[in-house]
């Protein structure tokens, strides 16, 4: 057998061996340590406790919002800290109880809070206006002129290369 063929065969076998060693610990079915099987503790979501905790968070938010002028309720910069605390409170409470966040119960409570405080915060519909004719003409003509200039440059360069060759 040729020495190069033997070297390639050895290198191939070493590659397969190294690949097997590296990937053997990545599979969950190949777990060698089976002395004690520890089951993860599964928390079951208690909706009643969750709703009570959401109401506690809501009451804190309501008391904080009393300190904000109602005319500023639509401007988030005036109550961002209070809203962040409310959001964090609902998330932490849900996770502590063993519920995922957000879930339908939490979402419905947050929507209720939004309806109470932010129902009058709808934005006026934006009316789109065309730009002035001068601006529109420039925006149309610039790409057209650049395209024509590039075509002329390519044609000129191709004719010039025929002369130089």
C-alpha positions as CSV (number, residue, x, y, z in Angstrom):
1,X,0.0,0.0,0.0
2,X,1.2,3.5,-0.8
3,X,2.5,5.5,2.2
4,X,0.3,8.5,1.3
5,X,-2.7,6.3,1.2
6,X,-1.8,4.8,4.5
7,X,-1.3,8.3,6.0
8,X,-4.7,9.4,4.7
9,X,-6.4,6.3,6.1
10,X,-4.8,6.9,9.6
11,X,-5.8,10.5,9.5
12,X,-9.4,9.6,8.6
13,X,-9.6,7.1,11.5
14,X,-8.1,9.5,14.0
15,X,-10.7,12.1,12.8
16,X,-13.6,9.7,13.3
17,X,-12.2,8.8,16.8
18,X,-11.8,12.5,17.9
19,X,-15.2,13.3,16.6
20,X,-16.7,10.4,18.6
21,X,-15.0,11.6,21.7
22,X,-16.1,15.2,21.3
23,X,-19.7,14.4,20.6
24,X,-20.2,11.6,23.1
25,X,-21.0,14.0,26.0
26,X,-23.5,16.0,24.0
27,X,-26.3,13.5,23.9
28,X,-28.8,13.2,26.8
29,X,-29.4,9.5,26.1
30,X,-25.8,8.7,26.7
31,X,-25.7,9.9,30.3
32,X,-23.4,7.4,32.2
33,X,-24.2,8.8,35.7
34,X,-27.5,7.2,36.5
35,X,-27.1,6.8,40.3
36,X,-29.9,9.0,41.4
37,X,-32.6,10.5,39.2
38,X,-33.6,13.9,40.5
39,X,-36.9,15.1,39.2
40,X,-37.2,18.8,38.8
41,X,-39.8,20.5,41.0
42,X,-42.8,21.5,38.9
43,X,-44.8,24.4,40.2
44,X,-48.4,24.5,39.3
45,X,-49.8,27.9,38.6
46,X,-52.4,28.9,41.2
47,X,-54.7,31.4,39.4
48,X,-56.3,32.7,42.6
49,X,-53.0,33.6,44.2
50,X,-51.7,35.1,40.9
51,X,-54.8,37.3,40.7
52,X,-54.3,38.5,44.3
53,X,-50.7,39.3,43.6
54,X,-51.6,41.2,40.4
55,X,-54.1,43.2,42.3
56,X,-51.3,44.1,44.9
57,X,-49.1,45.3,42.0
58,X,-52.0,47.2,40.5
59,X,-52.8,48.9,43.8
60,X,-49.2,50.1,44.1
61,X,-49.3,51.3,40.5
62,X,-52.6,53.1,41.1
63,X,-51.2,54.9,44.2
64,X,-48.1,55.9,42.2
65,X,-50.2,57.2,39.4
66,X,-52.2,59.4,41.8
67,X,-49.0,61.4,42.1
68,X,-48.8,62.0,38.4
69,X,-51.0,64.8,36.9
70,X,-53.7,63.1,34.8
71,X,-52.8,65.4,31.9
72,X,-49.4,63.7,31.8
73,X,-50.8,60.1,31.7
74,X,-50.3,60.0,28.0
75,X,-46.7,61.0,28.2
76,X,-44.7,57.9,29.2
77,X,-41.7,60.0,30.3
78,X,-43.7,61.2,33.3
79,X,-44.5,57.8,34.7
80,X,-41.9,55.4,33.1
81,X,-40.5,54.5,36.5
82,X,-43.9,53.6,38.0
83,X,-44.8,51.6,34.9
84,X,-41.5,49.7,35.0
85,X,-42.1,48.9,38.6
86,X,-45.6,47.6,37.8
87,X,-44.3,45.5,35.0
88,X,-41.5,44.1,37.1
89,X,-43.9,43.4,40.0
90,X,-46.3,41.4,37.8
91,X,-43.4,39.4,36.2
92,X,-41.7,38.7,39.5
93,X,-45.0,37.7,41.2
94,X,-46.0,35.4,38.4
95,X,-42.6,33.6,38.4
96,X,-42.5,33.4,42.2
97,X,-46.0,31.7,42.2
98,X,-44.9,29.3,39.5
99,X,-46.8,30.8,36.6
100,X,-45.3,31.8,33.3
101,X,-45.3,35.4,32.3
102,X,-47.1,36.8,30.5
103,X,-50.1,34.6,30.7
104,X,-53.8,35.3,29.8
105,X,-54.7,36.2,33.4
106,X,-51.9,38.7,33.7
107,X,-52.5,40.1,30.2
108,X,-56.2,40.7,31.0
109,X,-55.2,42.5,34.2
110,X,-52.7,44.6,32.4
111,X,-55.2,45.5,29.7
112,X,-57.7,46.4,32.5
113,X,-55.1,48.8,34.0
114,X,-54.4,50.2,30.5
115,X,-58.1,50.8,29.9
116,X,-58.4,52.6,33.2
117,X,-55.4,54.9,32.8
118,X,-54.6,55.2,29.1
119,X,-57.9,54.9,27.3
120,X,-57.8,58.6,26.2
121,X,-54.3,58.4,24.8
122,X,-55.1,57.6,21.3
123,X,-53.0,59.4,18.7
124,X,-54.6,61.5,16.0
125,X,-54.3,59.9,12.6
126,X,-51.3,61.0,10.7
127,X,-52.1,62.7,7.4
128,X,-49.5,62.1,4.8
129,X,-48.7,65.1,2.6
130,X,-46.8,65.0,-0.7
131,X,-43.5,66.9,-0.8
132,X,-43.4,70.2,-2.7
133,X,-43.1,69.9,-6.5
134,X,-39.5,71.2,-6.5
135,X,-38.4,68.5,-4.0
136,X,-40.3,65.8,-5.9
137,X,-38.7,66.8,-9.2
138,X,-35.2,66.6,-7.7
139,X,-35.9,63.2,-6.1
140,X,-37.1,61.9,-9.5
141,X,-34.4,63.5,-11.7
142,X,-31.3,62.7,-9.6
143,X,-31.5,58.8,-10.0
144,X,-32.5,59.2,-13.7
145,X,-29.5,61.5,-14.5
146,X,-27.1,59.2,-12.5
147,X,-28.3,56.2,-14.4
148,X,-27.8,57.9,-17.8
149,X,-24.4,59.1,-16.7
150,X,-23.3,55.6,-15.6
151,X,-24.5,54.1,-19.0
152,X,-22.6,56.8,-20.9
153,X,-19.5,56.1,-18.8
154,X,-19.7,52.4,-19.5
155,X,-20.2,52.9,-23.2
156,X,-17.3,55.5,-23.4
157,X,-15.0,53.2,-21.4
158,X,-15.8,50.2,-23.6
159,X,-15.1,52.2,-26.8
160,X,-11.9,53.6,-25.4
161,X,-10.6,50.1,-24.4
162,X,-11.2,49.0,-28.1
163,X,-8.9,51.9,-29.2
164,X,-6.2,51.1,-26.6
165,X,-6.1,47.4,-27.4
